[in-house]
Amino acid sequence: MKSPKIITGYVLFIFSFLAWIGIGVLQFLNLSVAQNASISGGLFIVGEVTFYISIVLLGNTFWQKIKDWFRKMLIKTGLKSNPKEDDEL
């Protein structure tokens, strides 16, 4: 069984993406501009904070997997031509 730290990290990682999805869903709700802006701002902050906490809990190996996935996507879409060119993402 995985440790509670790892499980918490994965839950927070998933929750961070749910917060971003929530920002997209807000536009379809019948809210005023002020309500939409304040809720979106809150979801943005929650999403970012939970993402960074999940990375801290899951460790450097998980962070490297995320960076490698993004590098593959950039190369696949043609936005980055040389995988060795830039190690910072």
C-alpha positions in Angstrom: 0.0 0.0 0.0 1.2 3.5 -0.8 2.1 5.9 1.9 -0.5 8.5 3.0 2.0 11.2 1.7 1.9 9.7 -1.8 -1.9 9.3 -1.8 -2.4 12.9 -0.6 -0.1 14.1 -3.3 -2.1 12.3 -6.1 -5.4 13.6 -4.7 -4.1 17.2 -4.6 -2.7 16.8 -8.1 -6.1 15.7 -9.4 -7.8 18.4 -7.4 -5.6 21.0 -9.0 -6.8 20.0 -12.5 -10.4 20.0 -11.3 -10.0 23.6 -10.2 -8.9 24.5 -13.7 -11.8 22.7 -15.2 -14.1 24.6 -12.8 -12.8 27.9 -14.2 -13.8 26.7 -17.7 -17.3 25.6 -16.5 -18.0 29.0 -14.8 -18.6 30.7 -18.1 -21.7 28.5 -18.6 -23.2 29.4 -15.3 -25.6 32.3 -14.8 -23.2 34.5 -12.7 -22.4 38.2 -12.8 -19.1 39.3 -14.1 -17.9 40.1 -10.5 -19.0 36.7 -9.2 -17.3 35.0 -12.2 -14.1 36.9 -11.7 -13.9 36.3 -7.9 -14.7 32.6 -8.2 -12.2 32.2 -11.1 -9.5 34.0 -9.1 -10.1 31.7 -6.1 -10.1 28.6 -8.2 -6.9 29.8 -9.9 -5.2 30.2 -6.5 -6.5 26.9 -5.2 -5.4 25.1 -8.3 -1.9 26.5 -8.3 -1.4 25.9 -4.6 -2.6 22.4 -4.7 -0.5 21.6 -7.7 2.7 22.9 -6.0 1.9 21.1 -2.8 1.3 17.9 -4.7 4.7 18.2 -6.5 6.4 18.7 -3.1 4.6 15.6 -1.7 5.2 13.4 -4.8 8.9 14.4 -5.2 11.4 15.1 -7.9 10.8 11.9 -9.8 7.1 12.8 -10.4 8.2 16.4 -11.4 10.7 15.0 -13.9 7.9 12.8 -15.4 5.7 15.9 -15.9 8.5 17.8 -17.5 9.4 14.9 -19.8 5.7 14.6 -20.9 5.6 18.4 -21.7 8.8 18.1 -23.7 7.4 15.3 -25.7 4.3 17.3 -26.4 6.3 20.3 -27.5 8.4 18.2 -29.8 5.4 16.4 -31.2 3.6 19.7 -32.0 6.8 21.2 -33.5 7.2 24.0 -31.0 10.5 22.6 -29.9 12.9 20.9 -32.3 15.8 19.7 -30.3 15.1 17.8 -27.1 18.7 18.4 -25.8 18.6 22.1 -26.6 16.8 23.3 -23.4 16.7 21.5 -20.1 14.7 24.1 -18.3 11.0 24.0 -18.8 
